[in-house]
Amino acid sequence: MHLVQILLPRADNAGRPFARGEFDRVKEELARRYDGVTAYLQAPAEGLWRQGAQSDNDEIVIFEVMTENVDLPDWQGRRAELERRFRQDRVIIRYLPMALV
């Protein structure tokens, strides 16, 4: 079993927040494909990263799905689509092995 996480920014690079409907669309797509999704939308996490001497930060939301197998080409295509829809240079999608208790 694997846990797949998608990290998406709450706003674009100009600071304009994305509409709630954009996140609801992602949630519905994942729920249809994986029979369930957990979406952390109400209390966004904060991301901070450095590029040289400059640092940037974002508020992010996180989507999680559990799946037996990770289809990397499918997830790479999904990442490219989310980068286009959310106008991002890079969307982070990561997966971790997991076991249920």
C-alpha positions in Angstrom: 0.0 0.0 0.0 1.2 3.5 -0.8 0.1 7.0 0.4 0.2 9.6 -2.4 0.2 13.3 -1.5 -0.4 16.2 -3.8 0.7 19.7 -2.6 -1.0 22.6 -4.3 -0.7 26.3 -3.7 -3.7 28.3 -2.4 -2.8 31.2 -4.7 -1.0 31.8 -7.9 2.4 33.5 -8.2 0.8 36.9 -8.2 -1.0 36.2 -4.9 -4.5 35.7 -6.5 -6.3 32.9 -4.6 -7.6 30.0 -6.6 -11.4 29.4 -6.4 -12.6 26.8 -4.0 -14.1 25.0 -7.1 -10.7 24.3 -8.5 -9.8 22.3 -5.3 -13.2 20.6 -5.3 -12.6 19.5 -8.9 -9.2 17.9 -7.9 -10.9 16.2 -4.9 -13.7 14.8 -7.1 -11.3 13.6 -9.8 -9.2 11.7 -7.1 -12.3 10.3 -5.4 -13.5 8.9 -8.7 -10.2 7.4 -9.6 -9.1 6.0 -6.2 -12.5 5.5 -4.5 -11.6 8.0 -1.8 -9.5 11.1 -1.0 -8.5 13.1 2.0 -8.3 16.9 1.3 -6.8 19.3 3.8 -8.3 22.5 2.6 -9.4 24.5 5.6 -6.1 24.9 7.5 -3.5 25.4 4.9 0.1 24.4 5.5 2.9 26.8 4.9 5.8 26.1 2.6 9.1 28.0 2.6 12.0 27.5 0.2 15.2 29.3 -0.7 16.6 30.2 -4.1 20.0 31.6 -3.5 19.8 34.5 -1.0 16.0 34.9 -1.6 13.2 32.9 0.1 9.6 32.5 -0.9 6.6 31.0 0.9 3.2 29.6 -0.1 0.1 28.5 1.7 -0.6 25.0 0.4 -3.4 22.5 0.5 -2.7 18.7 0.6 -4.6 15.9 -1.1 -4.0 12.3 -0.1 -5.0 9.0 -1.6 -4.1 5.4 -0.8 -3.4 2.9 -3.5 -1.9 -0.5 -3.9 0.2 0.4 -6.9 1.8 3.6 -8.0 1.4 4.1 -11.8 4.2 6.6 -12.3 3.3 7.6 -15.9 -0.3 8.3 -14.8 0.9 10.4 -11.9 3.4 12.3 -14.1 0.6 13.1 -16.5 -1.6 14.2 -13.6 1.2 16.4 -12.3 1.6 18.1 -15.7 -2.1 18.8 -15.9 -2.2 20.3 -12.4 0.9 22.4 -13.3 -1.1 23.8 -16.2 -4.3 24.3 -14.3 -2.7 25.9 -11.3 -0.1 27.9 -13.4 2.9 26.4 -11.6 6.4 25.6 -12.7 6.3 22.5 -10.5 3.6 20.7 -8.5 4.9 18.3 -5.9 3.4 14.8 -5.9 5.1 12.3 -3.6 4.4 8.8 -2.5 5.4 6.8 0.5 5.0 3.1 1.4 2.5 2.6 4.2 0.8 -0.1 6.2 -2.6 0.1 7.9 -2.8 -0.7 11.6 
